[in-house]
């Protein structure tokens, strides 16, 4: 049962009907991981013993109770390693949490288990989810399955690479400014950032609390819809979670002739790789051919988005990461006094990128700079949200390129943090506005995937999924990059 055959909806149906066992699915996933992950580096921890035990237990339960309905019965899932798990270590790809075992599961993990899914391991990320390339992990880099000399995007690069390489059909990631959609675009899979509050953040190690959101990776729209349905909904442990009905478990394909789709001029200007632009323009022509109405719009405050995002995100990160002081848990460096212990612990426990963001955020929150930087950024954030509100008065959805470029090679942007930050120029606005966004693979350029980003009003994930499904029918996901070996 090769990774090429993965289809989560179909696999769950077959397990429920007894055509295949959960153990067979888990064995296939673990065999695929063993065969290819030494070249990719997606997994930080593989729970082969625990996954097989869970699969056997599920098979036994389904044998005893044949009427039991589990939407993800036996489906192997990878978990980003900033979501806490009781049975597997959680490190956030940082030395600061090396070997940490959580006493509880994140709410999204609990919901996966309740739906019958089998977590097979924890996957790599940029340390504390701070990065766009998965080069900033304390343990290893993750490589793009389409070309192992290139990055998979970040920070959820391990999640995207695991799905793209056929190691699992589904994975969970987190998105603070594009950390699901960027690697989804770079790896040629679907990746969705839900509306802020749609999915509980309880058990997600915080980066920037007003921006973070957990979401799915998949190979198909309907798999993304099913996983989103399973993890969505109100959680009493998370006061920011929204008390609305969960998303639908199945996709209702939209009628493109009834859709007005906005094309923001600020997202189609200079700076886009010509190869990316060609693929995006072709997808737009396809949408037009399906009968959709394409409407030029403007989101004028987009030009302030990167500065606004990095002020707010880094300020919140400096606050959230202050808890890692070497006193209560995590890494501790010995020192002759308390102040030196704090200093040595944090300088040796955090990597360079995390330290950079803590310093920037602390500066933005410091006396004399708070009003000029952080408070001003919050005001601009409101203007960005208003831009979207006004746009959605005249259009149903907005489409943009997911990222302006193709996956870059390792080390290309290591000495230029600003260039790295600009990778997220098309994705940070949805986090600032709290809106849902999805990256959909639309083709290849120079043998590398290109993604199209869908944006909808708050809590309108079904609208995105419906239109993405209509486009998917005529623009299928690019062929798998790995047929048991490496593409390059």
Secondary structure as UniProt FT lines:
FT   HELIX           3..5
FT   HELIX           8..17
FT   HELIX           22..40
FT   STRAND          43..46
FT   HELIX           48..64
FT   TURN            66..67
FT   TURN            71..74
FT   STRAND          76..80
FT   TURN            81..82
FT   TURN            92..93
FT   HELIX           95..97
FT   TURN            98..99
FT   HELIX           107..114
FT   TURN            115..116
FT   STRAND          118..123
FT   HELIX           127..129
FT   STRAND          143..144
FT   TURN            145..146
FT   STRAND          147..151
FT   HELIX           157..164
FT   TURN            165..166
FT   STRAND          170..175
FT   TURN            179..180
FT   HELIX           181..187
FT   STRAND          190..193
FT   TURN            196..198
FT   TURN            202..203
FT   TURN            209..211
FT   STRAND          213..218
FT   HELIX           221..231
FT   TURN            236..237
FT   TURN            239..240
FT   HELIX           256..258
FT   STRAND          260..264
FT   HELIX           265..267
FT   TURN            270..271
FT   HELIX           274..289
FT   TURN            290..291
FT   STRAND          293..297
FT   HELIX           300..304
FT   HELIX           305..320
FT   HELIX           321..323
FT   HELIX           338..349
FT   HELIX           352..365
FT   TURN            367..370
FT   HELIX           371..375
FT   HELIX           376..391
FT   TURN            392..394
FT   STRAND          397..401
FT   TURN            410..415
FT   HELIX           417..421
FT   HELIX           422..424
FT   TURN            425..427
FT   HELIX           428..433
FT   STRAND          437..445
FT   TURN            446..447
FT   STRAND          448..455
FT   TURN            458..459
FT   HELIX           461..472
FT   TURN            473..474
//
